[in-house]
Amino acid sequence: EGTWSRPLLGVGAFILYAFLIEYAGFLITTFVFLVLWLWVIEKINWFRIMAVSVAVTVVLYLIFGYFLEVPLPAGFLE
């Protein structure tokens, strides 16, 4: 039977991401969001969670920050 806790945690993580990206920056916020998302929603092992989170964060940074030259928030890394 379905439960609403996992989807609500996922939505909460997304809302938190939207609020924190300006303060913590794109790289940190995206990485933490992906770790939480994969842990709560996908339920995969920690090595895979970390590997996917790092890879996706780097790929997104390269696409938007480097190739498309979209200014991404640096947060406190600035």
N, CA, C and O of each residue as an XYZ file, in Angstrom:
312
protein
N       0.833     -1.182      0.000
C       0.000      0.000      0.000
C       0.881      1.250      0.000
O       1.947      1.278      0.614
N       0.416      2.267     -0.695
C       1.191      3.497     -0.823
C       1.182      4.343      0.434
O       0.252      4.293      1.239
N       2.214      5.099      0.576
C       2.313      6.055      1.665
C       2.759      7.393      1.087
O       3.447      7.450      0.067
N       2.359      8.452      1.751
C       2.664      9.787      1.257
C       3.985     10.330      1.794
O       4.414     11.402      1.367
N       4.635      9.635      2.704
C       5.830     10.198      3.339
C       6.984     10.392      2.350
O       7.621     11.446      2.356
N       7.259      9.417      1.520
C       8.372      9.557      0.572
C       8.126     10.653     -0.459
O       9.022     11.464     -0.693
N       6.947     10.715     -1.087
C       6.716     11.823     -2.027
C       6.768     13.192     -1.352
O       7.269     14.151     -1.939
N       6.256     13.290     -0.127
C       6.299     14.571      0.577
C       7.728     14.970      0.921
O       8.071     16.150      0.845
N       8.560     14.018      1.294
C       9.973     14.313      1.544
C      10.659     14.787      0.263
O      11.499     15.686      0.301
N      10.306     14.190     -0.851
C      10.868     14.618     -2.131
C      10.472     16.037     -2.483
O      11.306     16.828     -2.924
N       9.204     16.364     -2.290
C       8.721     17.725     -2.551
C       9.384     18.707     -1.589
O       9.778     19.803     -1.988
N       9.506     18.313     -0.326
C      10.171     19.163      0.663
C      11.623     19.431      0.295
O      12.108     20.551      0.454
N      12.318     18.416     -0.193
C      13.715     18.580     -0.611
C      13.810     19.543     -1.791
O      14.735     20.354     -1.855
N      12.869     19.461     -2.717
C      12.872     20.363     -3.867
C      12.622     21.805     -3.438
O      13.281     22.720     -3.931
N      11.681     22.015     -2.528
C      11.393     23.363     -2.020
C      12.609     23.917     -1.281
O      12.972     25.080     -1.458
N      13.231     23.088     -0.459
C      14.440     23.495      0.256
C      15.550     23.859     -0.732
O      16.274     24.831     -0.520
N      15.682     23.094     -1.794
C      16.666     23.381     -2.843
C      16.432     24.774     -3.427
O      17.369     25.556     -3.581
N      15.182     25.073     -3.747
C      14.851     26.359     -4.357
C      15.199     27.528     -3.434
O      15.643     28.575     -3.906
N      15.003     27.361     -2.141
C      15.304     28.433     -1.193
C      16.797     28.552     -0.888
O      17.289     29.658     -0.667
N      17.515     27.452     -0.872
C      18.916     27.470     -0.449
C      19.923     27.731     -1.564
O      21.079     28.046     -1.282
N      19.512     27.606     -2.812
C      20.477     27.708     -3.909
C      21.185     29.065     -3.942
O      22.365     29.128     -4.288
N      20.498     30.140     -3.593
C      21.124     31.464     -3.587
C      22.144     31.605     -2.466
O      23.150     32.294     -2.629
N      21.897     30.965     -1.337
C      22.766     31.115     -0.166
C      23.935     30.136     -0.174
O      25.067     30.516      0.126
N      23.669     28.901     -0.509
C      24.720     27.877     -0.469
C      25.399     27.701     -1.825
O      26.485     27.127     -1.898
N      24.780     28.183     -2.889
C      25.363     28.067     -4.215
C      24.876     26.832     -4.966
O      24.333     25.892     -4.386
N      25.091     26.874     -6.267
C      24.608     25.807     -7.143
C      25.250     24.463     -6.840
O      24.554     23.457     -6.706
N      26.574     24.439     -6.732
C      27.284     23.163     -6.585
C      26.901     22.430     -5.306
O      26.544     21.253     -5.347
N      26.973     23.113     -4.181
C      26.678     22.470     -2.896
C      25.208     22.085     -2.810
O      24.880     20.963     -2.425
N      24.322     23.009     -3.166
C      22.886     22.746     -3.052
C      22.451     21.618     -3.979
O      21.658     20.764     -3.581
N      22.955     21.603     -5.198
C      22.588     20.554     -6.145
C      23.077     19.193     -5.667
O      22.342     18.208     -5.729
N      24.314     19.141     -5.191
C      24.856     17.880     -4.691
C      24.032     17.358     -3.513
O      23.644     16.190     -3.498
N      23.763     18.214     -2.530
C      23.000     17.793     -1.344
C      21.586     17.380     -1.740
O      21.073     16.380     -1.237
N      20.947     18.138     -2.638
C      19.607     17.786     -3.096
C      19.598     16.403     -3.745
O      18.721     15.588     -3.456
N      20.557     16.137     -4.608
C      20.601     14.841     -5.287
C      20.840     13.699     -4.314
O      20.240     12.632     -4.449
N      21.712     13.913     -3.333
C      21.943     12.885     -2.315
C      20.640     12.585     -1.580
O      20.263     11.423     -1.426
N      19.953     13.637     -1.125
C      18.686     13.432     -0.407
C      17.639     12.773     -1.292
O      16.940     11.856     -0.861
N      17.533     13.239     -2.520
C      16.538     12.708     -3.455
C      16.763     11.215     -3.714
O      15.829     10.416     -3.636
N      17.989     10.854     -4.018
C      18.288      9.450     -4.310
C      18.131      8.573     -3.075
O      17.706      7.422     -3.178
N      18.469      9.106     -1.920
C      18.335      8.340     -0.677
C      16.865      8.119     -0.324
O      16.479      7.009      0.042
N      16.045      9.162     -0.430
C      14.635      9.073     -0.032
C      13.792      8.390     -1.097
O      13.005      7.498     -0.780
N      13.942      8.786     -2.332
C      13.052      8.316     -3.394
C      13.534      7.006     -4.015
O      12.738      6.085     -4.199
N      14.800      6.910     -4.334
C      15.293      5.752     -5.088
C      15.751      4.586     -4.227
O      15.706      3.439     -4.671
N      16.187      4.857     -3.011
C      16.635      3.801     -2.087
C      17.732      2.923     -2.693
O      17.601      1.700     -2.745
N      18.815      3.563     -3.153
C      19.961      2.821     -3.671
C      21.113      2.926     -2.667
O      21.029      3.692     -1.707
N      22.187      2.159     -2.884
C      23.284      2.154     -1.907
C      24.067      3.465     -1.931
O      24.010      4.223     -2.899
N      24.813      3.720     -0.824
C      25.491      5.002     -0.629
C      26.565      5.275     -1.666
O      26.716      6.415     -2.105
N      27.307      4.267     -2.065
C      28.337      4.490     -3.082
C      27.707      4.995     -4.374
O      28.198      5.942     -4.987
N      26.637      4.367     -4.771
C      25.942      4.770     -6.000
C      25.320      6.155     -5.856
O      25.356      6.957     -6.789
N      24.749      6.435     -4.682
C      24.172      7.760     -4.425
C      25.242      8.837     -4.603
O      25.006      9.835     -5.283
N      26.405      8.645     -4.001
C      27.482      9.635     -4.088
C      28.009      9.759     -5.514
O      28.234     10.868     -5.999
N      28.205      8.639     -6.180
C      28.727      8.662     -7.549
C      27.771      9.385     -8.494
O      28.195     10.229     -9.284
N      26.493      9.059     -8.415
C      25.495      9.696     -9.286
C      25.376     11.179     -8.952
O      25.293     12.010     -9.857
N      25.367     11.518     -7.672
C      25.228     12.919     -7.260
C      26.395     13.767     -7.745
O      26.190     14.869     -8.253
N      27.604     13.271     -7.596
C      28.779     14.008     -8.077
C      28.734     14.133     -9.593
O      28.951     15.220    -10.129
N      28.455     13.041    -10.289
C      28.438     13.053    -11.753
C      27.383     14.013    -12.299
O      27.673     14.805    -13.195
N      26.174     13.949    -11.773
C      25.095     14.817    -12.264
C      25.401     16.279    -11.955
O      25.166     17.149    -12.793
N      25.920     16.558    -10.769
C      26.264     17.934    -10.408
C      27.326     18.490    -11.353
O      27.203     19.624    -11.817
N      28.352     17.719    -11.641
C      29.423     18.165    -12.537
C      28.893     18.361    -13.955
O      29.209     19.360    -14.601
N      28.098     17.426    -14.438
C      27.545     17.540    -15.797
C      26.650     18.772    -15.912
O      26.749     19.517    -16.888
N      25.779     18.994    -14.929
C      24.914     20.180    -14.958
C      25.732     21.466    -14.913
O      25.429     22.427    -15.620
N      26.770     21.477    -14.079
C      27.637     22.660    -14.007
C      28.317     22.913    -15.350
O      28.364     24.052    -15.815
N      28.840     21.866    -15.971
C      29.512     22.032    -17.262
C      28.548     22.524    -18.337
O      28.887     23.409    -19.122
N      27.354     21.951    -18.369
C      26.370     22.352    -19.387
C      25.951     23.803    -19.194
O      26.051     24.611    -20.118
N      25.481     24.136    -17.988
C      24.914     25.469    -17.774
C      25.977     26.528    -17.488
O      25.917     27.626    -18.042
N      26.932     26.220    -16.647
C      27.919     27.216    -16.256
C      29.022     27.430    -17.270
O      29.499     28.552    -17.442
N      29.433     26.371    -17.941
C      30.571     26.465    -18.853
C      30.137     26.625    -20.313
O      30.498     27.609    -20.959
N      29.370     25.674    -20.834
C      28.998     25.710    -22.252
C      27.958     26.778    -22.569
O      28.113     27.522    -23.537
N      26.896     26.863    -21.763
C      25.838     27.846    -22.017
C      26.113     29.188    -21.341
O      25.413     30.168    -21.599
N      27.125     29.238    -20.482
C      27.535     30.451    -19.775
C      26.402     31.098    -18.983
O      26.285     32.322    -18.927
N      25.582     30.267    -18.383
C      24.517     30.753    -17.503
C      25.152     31.073    -16.154
O      25.833     30.221    -15.584
N      24.944     32.284    -15.630
C      25.518     32.599    -14.319
C      24.814     31.798    -13.220
O      23.618     31.970    -12.982
N      25.558     30.937    -12.567
C      25.006     30.094    -11.510
C      25.376     30.689    -10.156
O      26.482     31.204     -9.991
N      24.463     30.625     -9.182
C      24.770     31.187     -7.866
C      25.957     30.474     -7.221
O      26.009     29.244     -7.183
N      26.904     31.257     -6.718
C      28.084     30.687     -6.064
C      27.860     30.546     -4.564
O      28.543     29.761     -3.905
N      26.910     31.300     -4.021
C      26.635     31.231     -2.588
C      27.832     31.654     -1.775
O      28.536     32.593     -2.147
N      28.073     30.978     -0.671
C      29.184     31.358      0.197
C      30.533     30.885     -0.328
O      31.554     31.121      0.318
N      30.565     30.219     -1.492
C      31.833     29.845     -2.122
C      32.470     31.029     -2.849
O      33.624     30.961     -3.273
N      31.711     32.109     -2.986
C      32.165     33.289     -3.708
C      33.290     33.991     -3.010
O      33.782     35.008     -3.500
